Amino acid sequence: MPHMKGASRRGSRAGACASALLASVATLFALGGLHAVAAPSPSEQTHAAAGVDAALQGPSKTRVTAAVLSLDGKSVKPLLDGEDASYDTASIVKVDILATLLLQAQDTGRHLTAQERALAEPMIRNSDNAATNALWREIGGAPGMEAANKRLGLTATEGGPGAKWGLTQTTASDQIRLLLSVFDDAPTSKTGSPLDKDSRAYIRSLMAHVASDQAWGVSAASGSDHALKNGWLQRTASGLWDVNSVGRVTVDGHRYLVAVLSDGSPSMDDGISVVERAARQAVAATTPN
């Protein structure tokens, strides 16, 4: 899908989500997780479930880490820009939840049920939280995801406590490992992903068709050929934003996996700008001259 930039993109995203504003604010207060703030211009689905009782972040400056790996090269070690520290996942964890669900289904020799697909698709394409809550419970929460992650090659991701899937902690390098398990389909695999061909294709298809108001983030580094999942979360005590984006982009025929994690932005739009700038710079540094 075309990538929207600047005021035009953000205005479109804000307009598309304005109708959800009152319902989302009601959800926030019902959950008791976020305090009253001025309504942000982007999507008002601020992932309340992820932000309940979020820890005090403090008046720190914006932090960002980008990781890039060429799918066309031989290396499995990404190029890092910034410290490979832990960040809240917010909704990028939804890719991990779906990978876990598919792996668990494979283990029992079955495909996803119609009901599971009816939850998985809006979870990825629309970042639907209610669907995520249901699938988080189904996979067994953090213990279920962490068991799957050991098989998927992740080494630095810790599931969020209880129902707070959005407070899962991860690193940019670990997100590249997860993306490799989904997008590495070369004849000689770099990872030996436990996800079978159909499972990988299913995740890729959903990430390639996210809702238009969410076509931002790592896609800023590519043309129209990209697949991604974004996450955003306003922290309870500080009012600052976590904004993340992970996915696969194509630049001049070269395919890259990109993970950009950030926190401490004063607004969601500021966070998006930070993430997109970091994605463009990191991919440019990796692209052959």
Salt bridges, closest charged atoms under 4 A:
ASP53 OD2 - LYS164 NZ 3.57
ASP72 OD2 - HIS254 ND1 3.94
ASP72 OD1 - ARG255 NE 3.20
ASP88 OD2 - ARG235 NH1 2.43
ASP107 OD2 - ARG151 NH1 2.74
GLU116 OE2 - ARG110 NH2 2.91
ASP174 OD1 - ARG177 NH1 2.62
ASP185 OD2 - ARG204 NH2 3.71
ASP225 OD1 - ARG248 NH1 2.97
ASP263 OD2 - ARG63 NH2 2.59
ASP269 OD1 - ARG10 NE 3.37
ASP269 OD1 - ARG13 NH2 3.06
GLU276 OE2 - HIS3 NE2 3.76
GLU276 OE1 - ARG9 NH1 2.70
